[in-house]
Amino acid sequence: MGAGASPLANDRLLRALRRQPVDVTPVWIMRQAGRYLPEYRRVRAAAGDFMTLCRDPALACEVTLQPLKRFDLDAAILFSDILTVPDAMGFGLYFVEGEGPRFRVRPETPADLARLQAVRAAEQLDYVLEAVRLIRRELDGRLPLIGFSGSPWTLATYILEGGASRDFARAKRWLYQEPAALHHLLDLLAHSVADYLRAQIAAGVDAVQIFDTWGGVLAHDAYRTFSLAYMVRVVEALRAPDGALPVPVILFTKGGGVWLEEIAASGASAAGLDWTLSLGEARRRTGDRIALQGNLDPAVLRADPATIEREVARVLADYGPGPGHVFNLGHGVTPDVDPDRVALLVDKVHELSEAYHR
Amino acid sequence: MGAGASPLANDRLLRALRRQPVDVTPVWIMRQAGRYLPEYRRVRAAAGDFMTLCRDPALACEVTLQPLKRFDLDAAILFSDILTVPDAMGFGLYFVEGEGPRFRVRPETPADLARLQAVRAAEQLDYVLEAVRLIRRELDGRLPLIGFSGSPWTLATYILEGGASRDFARAKRWLYQEPAALHHLLDLLAHSVADYLRAQIAAGVDAVQIFDTWGGVLAHDAYRTFSLAYMVRVVEALRAPDGALPVPVILFTKGGGVWLEEIAASGASAAGLDWTLSLGEARRRTGDRIALQGNLDPAVLRADPATIEREVARVLADYGPGPGHVFNLGHGVTPDVDPDRVALLVDKVHELSEAYHR
């Protein structure tokens, strides 16, 4: 629990992340506060720019709470962007409608990285920490709040590509040809991410997720060296002097199913999984050493209610009885989804999972 | 070997696919005849349209042979497109520059699939078979020729999306909501693909690869039911009355590393692997029951010669000593690659692999 935390009315998420018994399987949804909600689109339109929304603690708080008013979710997740850290480092984040994130400055040579400094979250990302404090006050002990950051590698891809990419040609050119410079950048990012997550925990988040959205594009050995190793550093940096994690840490590498054993050995509390790996197989492969989060294909939410119910049942049966499962999609909910389908999903997870926790 | 085949001067590929000893590891490269070659771009520009190039056996033959004049490759691969089958089924394939393939007709409801018929390759894809015969004559027993098809699922995605897609929203809507109709389509496609590959083998190809480019976007159980099961049907349909495969069959599911055991049990001769899975681990997981093809990250070809040599050495060391490895990239060579880098790659595979075959 975060500093000064009082017991939560609904602590299913935290119990599941610690592999403790629960009454029903907890559920939250990546991008649960997002474009599929009309009330989100209204706030977003009024704010004008996406980053204006992220930088305004009151608006970030409002948007964070929106899905909780509609759905019986077991957690709130801070509304923010994974690229706040490189933005604070001076790369100048902006968004082009329909094209994803971009940075005003892009490093071209190792020398361009020389003057970079790690982020001091308390000063440079105070707007996020203020949002955390506001949300926590509004939640008033009802539900846990999840904080998050991008992984060092994922942040590095956006920095080196100057924004979103399809083939990661630039980031991989650094990886294969300038590995020392890339390690320097990843080291700075690991320090920054650790400082940022520590600050979020101090401000009151009850769990954190590290989004390694682009770890899955790496070769197996490159994943270990350039992505996983730096996430492990972040996890280690969060530990208290006695070695305990102050809050549960979820590590989510999209496309990382082939590396599950290594992820399970990272020291994180839970591994997020996309839909390509069976949760039952994941459980056997990790020997219940780590909690598992996932893993419904988000495309299921475009189907009819009967199909959604059937697929929710399959995911729950795949994991099977006992604790250690946090229900989620395998990736974010898409903007074209009907909110009523999300409501159905959340209710069915609770209803159908009860049998697995008796 | 194909019908009427005479022994090949270079049979490394076929020996490796059968896990027989070789002097050095054979190498070919996905999209080895393609846009990174200036001589390809000249032929392509003169032909005007991409499909004109595919439909002209003399031009397809010329383009197939181009990389063999530059590089010491161990196989030719037929120049064609994976979408010739749905084109022959009447969907009307065309290409928009910079946007990938599109179809003129897109099924909207299950009723739209009712009148579809399986392709009869000998009549409807005679231009491909004529190209195979021409290439084989030109190769004159020097090298094996690889034929190919898209997998039923991969072809179905293009048909149901009406072309390329980023999220496969339509194909997955069919999968989750109209599974019976999708199975009907996949059944037709499996019959068509089997007929097409049988015809390519009769025309003289020495091995075939099934490209399951989009199998990796599926959930684990959906992959088994909607992709792998239909590739297994194709493999079974190719077998001679005595159960033997007439030529080796390579099954390549991009992103399929998590499902390697199931792929190894498919009856195919070899599994193509992308760069996310270690070949050494793949070998342990399959117990040498199947040959393995891959798996250098194509991004390595953008690096300097020393890096390319180092990464080639890592892939060879990862597989280790003994037969059963076909060197390839984990996906197609990209258009921005310098052909001299490909020459270096091919030469280094031969030079550095010798030690593993003593």
Interface residues (C-beta under 8 A of the other chain):
Chain A: D167 F168 A169 K172 R173 L175 Y176 Q177 G216 L218 A219 H220 D221 A222 Y223 G255 G257 V258 W259 W275 T276 L277 S278 E281 D297 A299 V300 R302 A303 D304 T307 E311 R314 G330 T334 D336
Chain B: D167 F168 A169 K172 R173 L175 Y176 Q177 G216 L218 A219 H220 D221 A222 Y223 G255 G257 V258 W259 W275 T276 L277 S278 E281 D297 A299 V300 R302 A303 D304 T307 E311 R314 G330 T334 D336
